[in-house]
Structure formats: structure tokens, C-alpha cells
Amino acid sequence: MKYSTQIKPISYLKSHTAEIVRELSESREPLLITQNGEAKLVVMDVKSYEEQEETFALLKILALGNREIEQGKHRDAEDVFAELDKADRP
């Protein structure tokens, strides 16, 4: 797995927490924390995390839509709009 983020040992996280919070808030780049030379966790600012969660949610919606299309569970847009027009008429 490739990481384009900063990589620091867990001891750095313990001794530089306030500095890390400031840097992550400014740079919006995640920080990979290692323990015994092995990647263990990723630290990121809240705004980046929320944006990532929104992106994942949209990707899930797209995947569900693609699955429904593959299963034939869809209708032509023309049919949907025609039905909506019919429903709007008094």
C-alpha cells in the first residue's frame, strides 16, 4: 500500500499532539502513525474526514444505482417525466 502522507511513529504522536493538531488543521493532509515500524492508524482533521465520509456516501449511492441498472430495475427518463407530467395535470 502506498502512502502520500506524512509517516510518524506513535511516540511522535504522544509527544507532539498539539503541534500535530495545528499542522493537520492547516495542511488538511493525513498523518500515518506507525507502531514497531508497522502502519497502525491514520490521523486526519475533522473537515477532511467529513468530506471523505460524504464522498463514500455518494459512491455507495452510485454503486447501488449501477447494481439496480444491471438487475434491470430502472425506467427510461422519458417514461418518468411523462408520468410526472400526467400527475401534474388537474
C-alpha positions in Angstrom: 0.0 0.0 0.0 1.4 3.4 -0.9 1.0 6.4 1.3 1.5 10.0 0.2 1.0 11.3 3.7 3.5 12.1 6.5 4.6 9.0 8.4 5.5 9.2 12.1 6.0 6.8 14.9 3.4 6.6 17.7 6.0 8.1 20.1 5.9 11.3 18.0 2.1 11.4 18.3 2.3 11.1 22.1 4.9 13.9 22.4 3.7 16.4 19.7 -0.1 16.2 19.9 -0.8 19.9 19.9 1.6 20.5 17.1 0.1 17.7 15.1 -3.4 19.1 15.6 -2.3 22.5 14.3 -0.5 21.1 11.3 -3.3 18.8 10.3 -5.8 21.6 10.6 -3.7 23.8 8.3 -2.4 21.3 5.8 -5.5 19.0 5.7 -3.1 16.2 4.9 -3.5 12.9 6.9 -0.7 11.6 9.2 0.1 7.9 9.2 1.1 6.6 12.6 3.3 3.5 12.9 4.0 1.2 15.8 7.0 -1.0 15.7 7.6 0.0 12.1 4.1 -1.1 11.0 1.3 1.2 9.9 -1.4 1.3 12.6 -3.6 4.3 12.2 -4.3 7.4 10.2 -4.9 10.8 11.9 -6.8 13.5 10.0 -8.6 16.7 10.6 -12.4 16.7 11.1 -13.2 18.6 7.9 -11.3 16.2 5.7 -12.9 13.3 7.5 -16.4 14.7 6.9 -15.7 15.3 3.3 -14.3 11.8 2.9 -17.5 10.4 4.5 -19.7 12.4 2.1 -17.7 11.1 -0.8 -18.1 7.5 0.4 -21.8 8.0 0.8 -22.1 9.3 -2.8 -20.0 6.4 -4.1 -22.3 3.9 -2.3 -25.4 5.6 -3.9 -23.8 5.3 -7.3 -22.8 1.7 -6.7 -26.4 0.9 -5.7 -27.7 2.7 -8.7 -25.4 0.7 -11.0 -26.4 -2.6 -9.4 -30.1 -1.7 -9.9 -29.4 -0.9 -13.6 -27.6 -4.2 -14.0 -30.6 -6.0 -12.5 -32.9 -4.3 -14.8 -34.6 -2.3 -12.1 -34.8 1.0 -13.9 -37.1 3.1 -16.1 -36.4 5.3 -19.0 -36.3 9.0 -18.1 -38.9 9.8 -20.7 -41.4 7.5 -19.0 -40.7 9.0 -15.6 -41.2 12.6 -16.9 -44.3 11.6 -18.8 -45.7 10.1 -15.6 -44.8 13.3 -13.6 -46.5 15.5 -16.3 -49.6 13.4 -16.1 -49.7 13.7 -12.3 -49.4 17.5 -12.5 -52.4 17.9 -14.7 -55.7 18.7 -12.9 
